[in-house]
Amino acid sequence: MLSTGQIIFAVCFFIAFVAIMIVSYRRDKKLHKKQYKGSIWILVGFLVFFSLLLAAKLYFME
């Protein structure tokens, strides 16, 4: 079981980590739009490929 001090540390760490990530993302937002333009198509392709694999698995299991 976790002690009270460990729980307090975990909560403080989580809050600080999320705050730093938000600040970092906002700072790099303009750069991300420039460098990762069109990256949504990679995600779409991955999801289509995964769906095809799942469909093939379900089809051949029956």
Rosetta constraint file for C-alpha pairs under 8 A:
AtomPair CA 2 CA 6 HARMONIC 6.03 0.50
AtomPair CA 2 CA 7 HARMONIC 6.55 0.50
AtomPair CA 3 CA 7 HARMONIC 6.42 0.50
AtomPair CA 4 CA 8 HARMONIC 6.21 0.50
AtomPair CA 5 CA 9 HARMONIC 6.11 0.50
AtomPair CA 6 CA 10 HARMONIC 6.08 0.50
AtomPair CA 7 CA 11 HARMONIC 6.20 0.50
AtomPair CA 8 CA 12 HARMONIC 6.15 0.50
AtomPair CA 9 CA 13 HARMONIC 5.92 0.50
AtomPair CA 10 CA 14 HARMONIC 6.04 0.50
AtomPair CA 11 CA 15 HARMONIC 6.22 0.50
AtomPair CA 12 CA 16 HARMONIC 6.13 0.50
AtomPair CA 13 CA 17 HARMONIC 5.94 0.50
AtomPair CA 14 CA 18 HARMONIC 6.13 0.50
AtomPair CA 15 CA 19 HARMONIC 6.15 0.50
AtomPair CA 16 CA 20 HARMONIC 6.12 0.50
AtomPair CA 17 CA 21 HARMONIC 6.18 0.50
AtomPair CA 18 CA 22 HARMONIC 6.20 0.50
AtomPair CA 19 CA 23 HARMONIC 6.27 0.50
AtomPair CA 20 CA 24 HARMONIC 6.06 0.50
AtomPair CA 21 CA 25 HARMONIC 6.03 0.50
AtomPair CA 22 CA 26 HARMONIC 6.18 0.50
AtomPair CA 23 CA 27 HARMONIC 6.18 0.50
AtomPair CA 24 CA 28 HARMONIC 6.27 0.50
AtomPair CA 25 CA 29 HARMONIC 5.76 0.50
AtomPair CA 28 CA 32 HARMONIC 6.12 0.50
AtomPair CA 29 CA 33 HARMONIC 6.37 0.50
AtomPair CA 30 CA 34 HARMONIC 6.60 0.50
AtomPair CA 31 CA 35 HARMONIC 6.19 0.50
AtomPair CA 32 CA 36 HARMONIC 5.54 0.50
AtomPair CA 32 CA 37 HARMONIC 7.71 0.50
AtomPair CA 33 CA 37 HARMONIC 5.71 0.50
AtomPair CA 38 CA 42 HARMONIC 7.88 0.50
AtomPair CA 39 CA 43 HARMONIC 7.00 0.50
AtomPair CA 40 CA 44 HARMONIC 6.31 0.50
AtomPair CA 41 CA 45 HARMONIC 6.01 0.50
AtomPair CA 42 CA 46 HARMONIC 6.16 0.50
AtomPair CA 43 CA 47 HARMONIC 6.18 0.50
AtomPair CA 44 CA 48 HARMONIC 6.18 0.50
AtomPair CA 45 CA 49 HARMONIC 6.12 0.50
AtomPair CA 46 CA 50 HARMONIC 6.07 0.50
AtomPair CA 47 CA 51 HARMONIC 6.03 0.50
AtomPair CA 48 CA 52 HARMONIC 6.20 0.50
AtomPair CA 49 CA 53 HARMONIC 6.30 0.50
AtomPair CA 50 CA 54 HARMONIC 6.18 0.50
AtomPair CA 51 CA 55 HARMONIC 6.03 0.50
AtomPair CA 52 CA 56 HARMONIC 6.07 0.50
AtomPair CA 53 CA 57 HARMONIC 6.15 0.50
AtomPair CA 54 CA 58 HARMONIC 6.18 0.50
AtomPair CA 55 CA 59 HARMONIC 6.00 0.50
AtomPair CA 56 CA 60 HARMONIC 6.09 0.50
AtomPair CA 57 CA 61 HARMONIC 6.07 0.50
AtomPair CA 58 CA 62 HARMONIC 6.84 0.50
